[in-house]
Amino acid sequence: MLKQMTGLALALSLMTTPVWAEDSFPVTITVDAAKSQGPLKPVWRFFGADEPNYATMKDGQKLLDHLGELRPKQVYFRAHNLLNTGDGTPAFKWGSTNAYTEDKDGKPVYNWMITDMIIDSYLDRGVRPYLQIGFMPEALSSAPEGTQYRHSWRPGFKYELIEGGWNYPPNDYKKWEELVYQWTKHNVEKYGKDEVLTWYFEVWNEPNGPSYWKGTPEEFYKTHDYAIAGVKRALPEAKVGGPDVAGSGGAFMDGFLKHVVSGKNYATGETGTPTDFLAFHAKGTPKFIDGHVQMGMVSQLKAVDTGFKKIAAVPELKDTPIVIGESDPEGCAACPGKANGYRNGTMYSSYTAASFARIWELSDRHKVNLEGVLTWAFTFEDQPWFAGYRQLATNGIDLPVLNVFRMYAQFGPERIAASSSAQLPLDDMMATVTQKNDVGVMATRDGSKVAVLVWHYNDDDLKGPDAAVTVNLSGLGKARTRKVTQYLVDPKTANAYTAWQEMGSPQSPNQDQYKVLEAASVMHPTALAPLTVTKGAAKLDLTLVRQGVTLLIVE
């Protein structure tokens, strides 16, 4: 058949059809369902995006539906730009609600219509707000006269061009506090105290860098204190925290931790600032080298490691819940480019499985109270198909990475002992980019149901041998057989990107093609042959291709 193909047709076929390695290497995985490793918090259930207004649009609402289905009313969403001045028209790295303006006499005018639409869109779909207080309304901005308020950034522009009047401290801290008070009061009146008490409230984003904050550290502490005072005045028991710094925060984070523990509160005059959770960010650094993407998980894990160390070193805060407020393979979700070519396919999904496992491990190492790991990815409305943005869905079609979160949603509350002969040690993953295959495992228990997650990751986005995996299970009790269900994501399975390529990468799929893509994105359960259990032990064999992730449910 290949001989009959033209040279062009053959080249296109090789570009769009995965080439599977014929060789494989053996991996032995051991799972002991009777050996508890303690509780496992569902830290994966946090998501976010720069663009808040996409949450009210067709594809945004469809994706919110899918996120809410993971764990109804336990999934949280964080968005920038919720207090920006504007008409609510979405744009890259921008959003607005016109929540605050002033009349000709300088008196505040509050308008909650658009913020309500956004929050309603979350709550109607089982998602709750991780409510970011920011950025600065135009009437409250202390930006120098003549400063452009809204930025004109677009993909391909320098990142620094997102600056504008929106990222300055307030020109009146009392008005700023009153704005936050009025917003919180409104939310309590509209949604009820019990609902709002489940939310997270934090101030601003990445105030340790010039792109998002034009003031001094002290001006941020003051802005933070007044905002927290506004929240607490309206709802004293509200869950407040921050500061969602870029990376582990450096000297800025050190100063913030000191301020909230022992500094003089700018708003109240008391010592310290209420802090119910702490947040920092962690990003990787992928590169495009030798014709392929090479991931940089080492940078992300080092940021997590340093962030945990900083918090654990402050006695008053060492037990405070931590949310890694943005946790991603790299920095800018709206920035395409060769180094970000991992985003559409299974490189993103396998990276997610491998990195989350190490973040859980780091939290154990530092004995910190990790509460959330927030994936900064959502969707970009009415953009080219598979445009290369960091997102969970494209034009309403889920990407493979979302299926990893569907796997996490089936985890039980108790972690059990699991090891793999090919799982790279944490310190190796934190030392340097590695060319070794990482075939790792996590396992949980929920009553008699056991969930076993296995991933086959490599920092280099290249073809490679399959993993021939033998899973040895023990502690299965007295049952003679066990039902096994497999969920799988790999280049050929639960992968709309491959299906799109195979249909010729259409930029305007018709309704029939859309249905094909939608079906291709779905992760279907496959019933495997029942396990024969002898003295509480059983074995099964599977093959996992490079950058594949699988979940086994044994019940």
Protein Blocks (a to p, Z undefined) as FASTA:
>chain_A
ZZmpcfklmmmmmmmmccddfbdcdddddddfklcgbjaddfklgccdfblmlmmmmklm
mmmmmmmmmmghkaccddehklcgcehiacehiacehlaccdfkopacddfklmmmmmmm
mmmnopacdddeddddfklpcbdehiafbdcbdehiafklmgcfklcccfbfklmmmmmm
mmmmmmmmmnopklmmmpccdehjhklbfklocbdfklmmmmmmmmmmmmmmmmmmbccd
dehpghjhpmmlmmmmmmmmmmccfklopgcjddfbdcdddddddddeehiacddfklmm
mmmmmmmmmmmmmmklmmgccddfbdcfblblmlgcjklmmmmmmmlmmmmmmmmmmmmm
mmmmnopacfbdcddddbdehiaehkhpacfbeehiacfklmmmmmmmmpcfbdcddddf
kbccfklmmmpccfbdcdddddddehjaccdddddddfbacdddddddddddehkbjbfb
dcdddddddfknopfklmmmmnopaabdcfklmmmmmmmmpccdddddddddeehiacdd
ddddehiacddddZZ
